[in-house]
Amino acid sequence: MARQLGKTTQQLSDAPTSAIYVWCNSNLEYPKYLARKLQRTDLFIVSPSWLTEYRWRGQTFNDVIVDHALNFTLEELEALREVRFRCGRNKKIEI
């Protein structure tokens, strides 16, 4: 995985308050470290399985931000659409 390009840093910095940040894999150590470094402790950083295991049901959040390096499965993409619809963000999903 390429690092030091700044895309993830920019995404984390620009994320709305109390947003969900979907990382590109299940190893959450790096994005959590980066969020702490950016003082973005309000973000909830999750793996892609968070989408398909429906762990978001019953939660309140402002938006869902997807890491630029995430390669979606069809199931993840469908779940993301449902999450965004439910949080009032039924907008185009950039992949």
C-alpha positions in Angstrom: 0.0 0.0 0.0 1.4 3.4 -1.0 1.8 5.8 1.9 2.9 9.4 2.3 0.8 10.7 -0.6 -1.5 12.6 1.6 -4.9 11.4 0.3 -5.9 9.7 3.5 -4.7 12.6 5.6 -6.8 15.0 3.5 -9.8 12.7 3.7 -9.5 12.5 7.5 -8.9 16.2 7.9 -11.9 17.1 5.7 -14.3 14.6 7.2 -17.4 16.1 8.9 -17.5 16.0 12.7 -18.6 12.6 14.0 -18.3 10.9 10.7 -17.6 7.2 10.0 -14.4 6.6 8.1 -14.3 3.3 6.3 -10.7 2.1 5.9 -9.6 0.0 3.0 -8.9 -3.2 5.1 -9.3 -4.7 8.5 -6.0 -3.4 9.9 -7.1 -0.2 11.6 -3.9 0.7 13.4 -2.6 3.2 10.8 -5.8 5.2 10.2 -6.5 5.4 13.9 -2.9 6.6 14.5 -3.2 9.2 11.8 -6.6 10.4 13.1 -5.1 10.9 16.6 -2.2 12.8 15.0 -4.7 15.0 13.2 -6.7 15.4 16.5 -9.7 13.8 14.8 -10.8 11.7 17.8 -14.4 12.4 16.8 -14.1 10.0 13.8 -15.2 6.4 14.1 -12.8 4.4 12.0 -14.1 1.0 10.8 -13.1 -1.8 8.4 -15.2 -2.6 5.3 -16.9 -5.4 7.2 -18.6 -2.8 9.3 -20.8 -2.1 6.2 -21.8 -5.6 5.4 -22.2 -6.8 9.0 -24.7 -4.0 9.4 -23.0 -2.7 12.6 -24.2 0.8 11.7 -27.8 0.0 12.5 -29.0 2.0 15.4 -26.1 4.4 15.3 -26.1 8.2 14.7 -23.5 9.8 12.5 -23.1 12.7 10.1 -21.6 11.0 7.1 -19.7 8.0 5.8 -16.3 8.7 4.3 -14.6 5.9 2.3 -10.9 5.7 2.0 -9.7 6.3 -1.5 -7.9 2.9 -1.6 -11.0 0.8 -0.8 -11.9 -1.6 -3.6 -15.6 -2.4 -3.0 -17.3 -5.7 -3.3 -20.8 -5.5 -4.7 -22.2 -6.3 -1.2 -20.1 -3.5 0.4 -21.2 -1.0 -2.2 -24.9 -1.9 -1.7 -24.5 -1.6 2.0 -22.8 1.8 1.6 -25.7 3.0 -0.4 -28.1 2.0 2.3 -26.0 3.6 5.0 -25.8 6.9 3.1 -29.5 6.8 2.3 -30.4 6.3 6.0 -28.2 9.2 7.2 -29.7 11.5 4.6 -26.7 11.4 2.3 -28.2 9.9 -0.8 -25.7 11.3 -3.1 -23.4 10.0 -5.8 -20.8 7.6 -4.3 -17.4 8.2 -5.7 -15.3 5.1 -6.2 
